[in-house]
Amino acid sequence: MPVVNRIAAFAEDMTAWRRHLHTIPELGVECHDTAAFVAERLREFGVDELHEGFATTGLVAIINGQGEGQTIGLRADMDALPIHEATGKEYESTRIGKMHACGHDGHTTMLLGAARYLAETRNFAGRVALIFQPAEETGGGAEVMVEEGIMDRFDISEVYALHNAPGFDEGAFFTTPGPIMAAVDTFHIYINGKGGHGAMPHETRDPIMAACGMAQAIQTIVSRNHVATEDLVVSVTQIHTGSADNVIPETAYINGTVRSFTSEVRAMVKRRMQQIVDGQAASYDVGVELVYDEGYPPTINDAAKTDFAVAVAQDVVGEAQVHPDYGREMGAEDFSYMLEKRPGSYLFLGAGDGAGLHHPEYDFNDEIAPLGASFFARIVERAQPAGGK
């Protein structure tokens, strides 16, 4: 079964929605204009309930089907990125320094398309909960919405989400059972030494040497403390220090990211990093403070729900266009918080050629929006068909 005919019929409307959203990017939880646009569309579609204000600007809309049944959750993220757009499109961002560089405008549009169709047809039992979430990029909006009780309040039994994937075959679906995206942690290392003249290093306690030693030693966590066949990334991404060629500075700062898949590995990295920075600080006679922030948990797909999602995707685009053993990657996603509370699945939808995610020339491919909307709609109709199986 290809793209739902009714959804294909209003594909131009979806393109218009998406391009409007693209012009008004918003960051974090401050998605006020985006949420207002979404709410206006949902009211036009005739959803049965509309609940606003979760995680500041998040929404949950309820559509009732025919008869009793469970509640299926479908989620889209709404926030943008602090990037200056360089697409030159007629619908480019009107807000300097902000742009939809990850396609959340497209994700929101796909869920709106599914909402319009499901509200019109109601060819399913039970209910669908449409979750429009802010602050995926920063702030963990999914975690906040979960903590605010959306899973229990709306009795959501399972939950699904999509993410567009530029560089992947257009219209193809990619997923995997079990872990699909990594946990993400951030570390900050503050080094305090004794500054002085660059010509008299013996009178200083050089934080630069300590920073170099720490940055190199941290790499041994992956190479010497971790099983090589398991996935782990530890990357130093920033070192800031110094102000002049003849001055040894007083302080240095190191920042970086850790990506992993299990709580045991996360704990090991944190423990070893503390041991390393303490040992290096002693070696170089400097003070040190490690701040280790645990971020999003790993995104773990339920095996049975992923098998079901794969079957639905095959209905929409055909078996050859669905890749159920894509494997896992080291990016992170706060949909993980929802999957911790309810079984479900996260899938990628190929967007074809174009600039990559988080790039100033990125633009969502409007051609795939009807596919995503059809997938969301069929998830509901197949999970709980009207009149029973």
C-alpha positions in Angstrom: 0.0 0.0 0.0 1.7 3.3 -1.1 1.2 6.8 0.2 -2.3 7.3 1.5 -4.3 8.8 -1.3 -6.0 11.4 0.9 -2.6 12.5 2.3 -1.2 12.8 -1.2 -4.2 15.0 -2.1 -3.2 17.6 0.4 0.6 17.3 -0.1 0.7 20.9 -1.4 -0.8 22.1 1.9 1.8 20.2 3.8 4.6 21.9 1.8 3.0 25.3 2.6 2.9 24.4 6.3 6.5 23.3 6.3 7.8 26.3 4.5 6.0 28.6 6.8 7.5 26.9 9.8 10.9 27.1 8.2 10.6 30.9 8.2 9.9 31.1 11.9 12.6 28.9 13.6 12.6 29.0 17.4 15.1 27.5 19.9 14.7 25.2 22.9 11.4 25.4 24.8 10.6 28.9 23.4 8.6 27.5 20.4 5.7 29.9 20.9 5.0 30.8 17.3 5.5 27.3 16.1 3.2 25.9 18.8 0.5 28.5 17.9 0.6 27.5 14.3 0.4 23.8 15.2 -2.5 24.5 17.6 -4.4 26.5 14.9 -4.1 23.6 12.4 -5.1 21.0 14.9 -8.2 23.0 15.8 -9.1 23.3 12.1 -8.7 19.5 11.7 -11.2 18.9 14.6 -9.1 17.0 17.1 -11.1 15.9 20.1 -8.7 17.3 22.8 -5.9 19.8 22.6 -3.6 20.2 25.6 -1.0 22.9 25.6 1.9 24.2 27.7 3.9 21.0 28.3 7.6 21.8 28.6 6.5 25.4 28.1 5.3 25.1 24.5 4.7 21.4 23.9 1.3 20.1 22.8 -0.6 16.8 23.0 -3.7 16.4 20.8 -6.1 13.5 21.1 -8.1 12.0 18.3 -10.7 9.4 19.2 -11.3 6.4 16.9 -14.2 4.0 16.7 -14.8 2.1 19.9 -12.5 1.0 22.7 -8.8 0.5 22.5 -5.4 1.7 23.6 -3.8 5.1 22.9 -1.0 5.1 20.3 1.6 8.0 20.8 3.1 9.7 17.8 5.8 12.3 18.4 7.4 15.2 16.4 10.0 17.7 17.5 9.5 21.4 16.8 12.7 23.3 17.7 15.4 24.7 15.5 19.2 25.4 15.8 21.3 28.5 16.4 22.7 28.6 12.9 22.7 31.4 10.3 20.9 30.0 7.3 22.7 29.9 3.9 20.1 28.2 1.6 19.0 31.4 -0.2 15.5 29.9 -0.5 12.5 32.2 -0.8 11.2 30.7 2.4 14.5 31.0 4.3 14.6 31.9 8.0 13.4 35.4 8.9 15.2 35.2 12.2 18.9 35.9 12.0 21.1 33.3 13.6 18.3 30.7 13.8 17.3 28.0 11.3 15.6 24.7 10.9 18.8 22.9 10.1 17.7 19.5 11.3 14.3 19.2 9.7 12.1 19.5 12.7 9.9 21.7 10.5 9.4 18.7 8.4 8.8 16.3 11.3 6.1 18.7 12.6 4.5 18.8 9.2 4.5 15.0 8.8 2.6 14.7 12.1 0.2 17.4 11.2 -0.5 15.6 7.9 -1.2 12.4 9.8 -3.4 14.4 12.2 -5.5 15.8 9.4 -6.1 12.4 7.9 -6.8 10.6 11.1 -9.2 13.3 12.3 -11.1 13.1 9.0 -11.3 9.3 8.7 -11.1 7.9 12.2 -10.6 4.4 10.7 -9.1 3.0 13.9 -10.1 1.9 17.4 -9.0 3.5 20.6 -7.2 6.8 20.5 -4.1 8.5 19.0 -2.0 11.0 21.0 -0.2 13.5 18.8 2.9 14.8 20.7 4.5 18.0 19.5 7.7 18.5 21.5 10.0 21.5 21.9 13.7 21.4 22.9 15.0 18.2 21.3 18.3 19.9 20.3 18.9 21.3 23.8 17.0 21.0 27.1 15.6 17.6 26.8 12.0 18.6 26.1 11.0 14.9 25.9 12.3 14.3 29.4 10.3 17.3 30.7 7.1 16.2 29.0 7.5 12.7 30.4 8.2 14.1 33.9 5.0 16.2 33.5 3.1 13.0 33.1 2.0 12.8 29.5 2.4 9.0 29.3 0.2 8.3 32.3 -2.2 11.2 31.9 -3.1 10.2 28.3 -2.7 6.5 28.9 -0.2 6.1 26.1 0.6 2.4 25.5 3.3 2.7 22.8 5.1 5.5 21.0 6.7 6.1 17.6 8.9 8.8 16.0 10.6 9.6 12.7 13.7 11.6 11.7 14.6 12.6 8.2 18.0 11.4 6.9 19.8 13.4 4.2 22.2 11.3 2.2 20.1 8.2 2.5 17.9 6.9 -0.3 14.9 9.2 -0.7 11.8 7.5 0.7 13.6 4.6 2.3 13.1 3.7 6.0 16.0 2.7 8.2 15.8 1.3 11.7 17.0 -1.5 14.0 15.7 -3.4 17.1 17.4 -2.5 20.4 19.8 0.4 20.7 19.7 2.7 17.7 21.3 5.9 19.0 23.8 6.5 21.8 23.6 8.1 25.2 25.3 11.5 25.3 27.4 13.0 28.2 29.3 16.2 28.4 32.5 16.8 30.3 34.1 20.1 31.4 37.6 20.3 32.9 38.7 23.4 34.7 42.5 23.7 35.3 44.0 26.2 37.6 47.8 26.7 37.5 50.1 29.7 38.1 50.7 32.0 35.3 53.8 34.0 34.4 56.3 35.1 31.8 56.7 32.8 28.8 60.5 33.2 29.2 60.4 32.0 32.8 58.3 28.8 32.8 60.1 27.5 35.9 58.3 30.1 37.9 54.8 28.9 36.7 52.6 25.9 37.0 51.7 25.6 33.4 48.0 24.7 32.8 48.6 24.3 29.0 50.9 21.3 29.6 48.4 19.9 32.0 45.6 20.3 29.4 47.6 18.6 26.7 48.4 15.7 29.0 44.8 15.3 30.1 43.5 15.5 26.5 45.8 12.8 25.4 45.3 10.6 28.4 41.5 10.7 28.1 41.8 9.0 24.7 43.1 5.9 26.5 39.7 5.3 28.1 38.5 4.0 24.7 41.7 2.3 23.6 42.7 0.7 27.0 39.8 0.6 29.3 37.0 -0.5 27.0 36.2 -3.7 25.1 37.1 -2.9 21.5 34.0 -4.7 20.0 31.6 -2.4 21.8 30.7 1.1 20.8 32.2 4.1 22.7 33.3 7.5 21.6 35.2 10.0 23.8 36.0 13.2 22.0 37.8 16.3 23.3 36.2 19.1 21.3 37.4 22.3 22.9 40.6 23.6 24.7 40.6 27.3 25.6 43.5 29.0 27.2 46.1 31.8 26.8 46.1 35.4 25.6 49.6 36.2 24.3 52.7 34.6 22.9 54.9 35.6 25.9 52.4 34.8 28.7 51.8 31.4 30.3 48.2 31.6 31.4 46.7 31.0 34.8 43.9 28.7 33.7 42.8 26.3 30.9 39.5 24.7 30.0 38.7 21.4 28.3 35.3 20.3 27.0 34.1 17.3 25.1 31.5 14.6 24.5 31.0 10.9 25.4 28.8 8.6 23.5 27.9 5.1 24.8 25.1 2.6 25.0 25.1 1.1 28.6 25.0 2.4 32.1 28.0 0.3 33.0 30.1 1.9 30.3 28.9 5.4 31.2 30.0 4.8 34.9 33.4 3.4 33.8 34.1 6.5 31.6 33.1 8.9 34.4 35.3 7.0 37.0 38.3 6.8 34.7 38.1 10.4 33.6 38.1 11.5 37.2 41.2 9.3 37.9 43.0 10.6 34.8 42.4 14.3 35.5 43.4 13.9 39.2 46.5 12.1 38.3 47.5 14.5 35.5 46.8 17.5 37.9 49.2 16.0 40.4 51.8 15.4 37.7 51.8 19.0 36.6 51.2 20.5 40.0 47.9 22.2 39.1 44.4 22.3 40.5 41.6 20.6 38.6 37.8 20.3 38.6 35.9 17.8 36.5 32.2 18.5 35.8 30.6 15.5 34.2 27.0 15.9 33.0 25.0 12.9 32.0 22.7 13.8 29.2 20.2 11.9 27.0 20.1 8.1 27.6 20.5 5.7 24.7 17.6 5.4 22.3 16.5 1.8 22.6 13.8 0.4 20.2 11.5 -2.3 21.4 12.1 -5.4 19.2 8.4 -6.3 18.7 7.3 -2.7 18.1 10.1 -2.3 15.6 9.1 -5.4 13.7 5.6 -3.9 13.6 6.9 -0.5 12.4 9.0 -2.2 9.7 5.9 -4.0 8.4 4.0 -0.7 8.3 6.8 1.0 6.5 6.9 -1.8 4.0 3.1 -1.2 3.4 3.9 2.4 2.6 7.1 2.2 0.4 7.6 -1.5 -0.4 9.8 -4.1 1.2 12.9 -3.2 -0.9 12.8 0.4 0.5 12.8 -0.7 4.2 16.1 -1.6 6.0 15.2 -3.2 9.3 18.9 -3.9 10.4 20.4 -0.5 9.8 22.4 -0.8 13.0 23.2 1.9 15.6 24.9 5.2 15.5 26.6 7.5 17.9 24.3 10.5 17.6 21.8 11.1 20.4 18.0 11.7 20.6 15.8 12.7 23.5 13.0 10.5 22.2 14.9 8.0 24.3 13.1 9.3 27.4 9.8 8.3 25.9 11.1 4.9 25.0 12.2 4.4 28.6 8.6 4.7 29.7 6.8 3.0 26.8 7.7 0.4 24.1 8.0 1.8 20.7 10.3 2.5 17.8 12.4 5.3 16.2 13.0 5.2 12.5 15.0 7.3 9.9 13.3 8.3 6.6 15.8 8.9 3.8 15.7 12.4 2.3 18.0 11.9 -0.7 20.9 14.1 -1.8 21.5 17.4 -0.1 23.4 19.1 2.7 23.6 17.2 5.9 21.9 17.8 9.2 23.0 20.9 11.2 24.5 22.4 8.0 23.7 26.1 7.1 22.7 24.9 3.6 20.4 22.1 4.8 16.7 22.1 3.8 14.1 19.5 4.4 12.9 17.5 1.3 9.2 18.2 1.0 8.7 15.2 -1.2 9.1 12.8 1.7 6.5 14.5 4.0 3.5 12.5 2.6 5.5 9.3 3.2 6.1 10.2 6.8 2.5 11.2 7.3 1.3 8.0 5.7 3.6 5.9 8.0 2.2 7.6 11.1 -1.4 7.1 9.9 -0.9 3.5 9.1 0.8 2.8 12.4 -2.5 3.8 14.1 -4.8 2.0 11.7 -2.8 -1.2 11.7 -2.1 -1.3 15.5 -5.8 -0.9 16.2 -8.0 -1.5 13.2 -11.6 -0.3 13.4 -14.0 -3.2 14.2 -11.1 -5.4 15.5 -8.8 -7.7 13.6 
